[in-house]
């Protein structure tokens, strides 16, 4: 019986568990960020407590759609609440949706010629949402790999 192989195997398992826990922690931080923030901001589209959201809207958007800025922002609020909810239940899909939504916001802000600092911030947030989607894919593949290894180990033991 080779104790070195056993110790090395145990150390490898331990390091994999530590790395998986770090990945899980990072995913959870980003997940709840992209759950809570869109829902809060979506709700605020109805109340304008944080800011008057219509100020950020390019007037051409409402002219083309032939709706009032207030109604448009209410629709935006519903979309953001739904996006945050999707992140909670299907993190990978929700993160891709939030990233795309943020890019639309960036395009709107840049098209106004104003609030370019906010456009840059939202662009960075969209990249972070993409990172969440990719980290979730890695996490899911790691869990699958771990389950396959465990099943293989158990089938060899039997």
C-alpha positions as CSV (number, residue, x, y, z in Angstrom):
1,X,0.0,0.0,0.0
2,X,1.5,3.4,-1.1
3,X,0.7,6.1,1.4
4,X,2.2,8.8,-0.9
5,X,-0.4,8.1,-3.5
6,X,-3.1,8.2,-0.9
7,X,-1.9,11.5,0.6
8,X,-1.5,13.0,-2.9
9,X,-5.0,11.9,-3.9
10,X,-6.4,13.3,-0.7
11,X,-4.6,16.6,-1.2
12,X,-5.9,16.8,-4.7
13,X,-9.4,16.2,-3.6
14,X,-9.0,18.8,-0.8
15,X,-7.6,21.5,-3.2
16,X,-10.4,20.8,-5.7
17,X,-13.0,21.2,-2.9
18,X,-11.4,24.5,-1.9
19,X,-11.3,25.8,-5.5
20,X,-14.9,24.7,-6.0
21,X,-16.0,26.5,-2.9
22,X,-14.2,29.7,-4.0
23,X,-16.0,29.4,-7.4
24,X,-19.3,28.9,-5.7
25,X,-18.7,31.9,-3.4
26,X,-17.8,34.1,-6.4
27,X,-20.8,32.9,-8.4
28,X,-23.1,33.6,-5.4
29,X,-21.9,37.1,-4.9
30,X,-22.4,38.0,-8.5
31,X,-25.7,36.1,-8.7
32,X,-27.3,38.0,-5.8
33,X,-25.9,41.3,-7.1
34,X,-27.7,40.7,-10.5
35,X,-30.8,39.5,-8.7
36,X,-31.2,42.3,-6.2
37,X,-30.0,45.3,-8.2
38,X,-32.2,44.8,-11.3
39,X,-35.3,44.1,-9.1
40,X,-34.7,47.3,-7.0
41,X,-34.0,49.4,-10.0
42,X,-37.0,47.9,-11.8
43,X,-39.3,48.8,-8.9
44,X,-37.8,52.3,-8.8
45,X,-38.8,52.8,-12.4
46,X,-42.4,53.1,-11.0
47,X,-41.5,55.4,-8.0
48,X,-38.5,57.5,-9.2
49,X,-37.2,57.5,-5.6
50,X,-33.6,57.0,-6.6
51,X,-33.7,59.2,-9.7
52,X,-36.1,60.4,-12.4
53,X,-35.3,57.7,-14.9
54,X,-36.9,59.5,-17.8
55,X,-34.0,61.9,-17.8
56,X,-31.8,59.1,-19.2
57,X,-34.1,58.2,-22.0
58,X,-33.4,59.3,-25.5
59,X,-36.6,61.1,-26.6
60,X,-36.3,59.5,-30.1
61,X,-37.1,56.1,-28.5
62,X,-40.5,57.2,-27.3
63,X,-41.2,59.1,-30.5
64,X,-40.5,56.1,-32.6
65,X,-42.6,53.8,-30.3
66,X,-45.3,56.5,-29.9
67,X,-45.6,56.1,-26.1
68,X,-45.0,58.4,-23.2
69,X,-41.6,58.3,-21.4
70,X,-43.5,57.3,-18.2
71,X,-45.1,54.2,-19.8
72,X,-41.8,53.3,-21.5
73,X,-40.0,53.4,-18.1
74,X,-42.7,51.3,-16.5
75,X,-42.2,48.7,-19.2
76,X,-38.4,48.9,-18.5
77,X,-39.1,48.4,-14.8
78,X,-41.1,45.2,-15.5
79,X,-38.3,43.9,-17.8
80,X,-35.7,44.6,-15.1
81,X,-37.8,42.8,-12.4
82,X,-38.2,39.8,-14.7
83,X,-34.5,39.8,-15.6
84,X,-33.5,39.8,-11.9
85,X,-35.9,37.0,-11.2
86,X,-34.5,34.9,-14.1
87,X,-31.0,35.4,-12.7
88,X,-32.3,33.8,-9.5
89,X,-33.8,30.8,-11.1
90,X,-31.6,30.3,-14.1
91,X,-28.3,32.2,-13.4
92,X,-26.6,31.5,-16.7
93,X,-29.5,32.5,-18.9
94,X,-30.4,35.5,-16.7
95,X,-26.8,36.7,-16.7
96,X,-26.8,36.7,-20.5
97,X,-30.1,38.6,-20.6
98,X,-28.9,41.2,-18.1
99,X,-25.7,41.7,-20.1
100,X,-27.7,42.2,-23.3
101,X,-30.1,44.5,-21.5
102,X,-27.2,46.6,-20.2
103,X,-25.8,46.9,-23.7
104,X,-29.2,48.3,-24.8
105,X,-29.0,50.8,-22.0
106,X,-25.4,51.8,-23.0
107,X,-26.6,52.3,-26.6
108,X,-29.5,54.5,-25.4
109,X,-27.1,56.6,-23.2
110,X,-24.5,57.0,-25.8
111,X,-27.1,58.0,-28.4
112,X,-28.2,60.9,-26.1
113,X,-24.7,62.3,-26.0
114,X,-25.1,62.7,-22.2
115,X,-24.4,60.5,-19.2
116,X,-21.4,58.9,-20.9
117,X,-19.9,58.1,-17.5
118,X,-23.0,56.0,-16.7
119,X,-22.7,54.4,-20.1
120,X,-19.2,53.3,-19.3
121,X,-20.3,52.0,-15.9
122,X,-23.2,50.0,-17.4
123,X,-20.8,48.6,-20.1
124,X,-18.5,47.4,-17.3
125,X,-21.6,45.9,-15.5
126,X,-22.6,44.1,-18.7
127,X,-19.1,42.5,-19.0
128,X,-19.4,41.5,-15.3
129,X,-22.8,39.9,-16.1
130,X,-21.1,38.0,-18.9
131,X,-18.4,36.8,-16.4
132,X,-21.2,35.6,-14.2
133,X,-22.6,33.6,-17.1
134,X,-19.3,32.0,-17.9
135,X,-18.4,31.3,-14.2
136,X,-21.8,29.6,-13.9
137,X,-21.0,27.5,-16.9
138,X,-17.7,26.5,-15.4
139,X,-19.4,25.8,-12.1
140,X,-22.0,23.6,-13.7
141,X,-19.4,21.7,-15.7
142,X,-17.3,21.2,-12.5
143,X,-20.3,19.7,-10.7
144,X,-21.0,17.4,-13.7
145,X,-17.3,16.3,-13.7
146,X,-17.3,15.7,-10.0
147,X,-20.5,13.6,-10.2
148,X,-19.0,11.6,-13.1
149,X,-15.8,11.0,-11.1
150,X,-17.8,10.0,-8.1
151,X,-20.0,7.6,-10.1
152,X,-16.9,6.1,-11.7
153,X,-15.2,5.6,-8.4
154,X,-18.3,4.0,-6.8
155,X,-18.8,1.7,-9.8
156,X,-15.1,0.6,-9.6
157,X,-15.5,-0.1,-5.8
158,X,-18.6,-2.4,-6.4
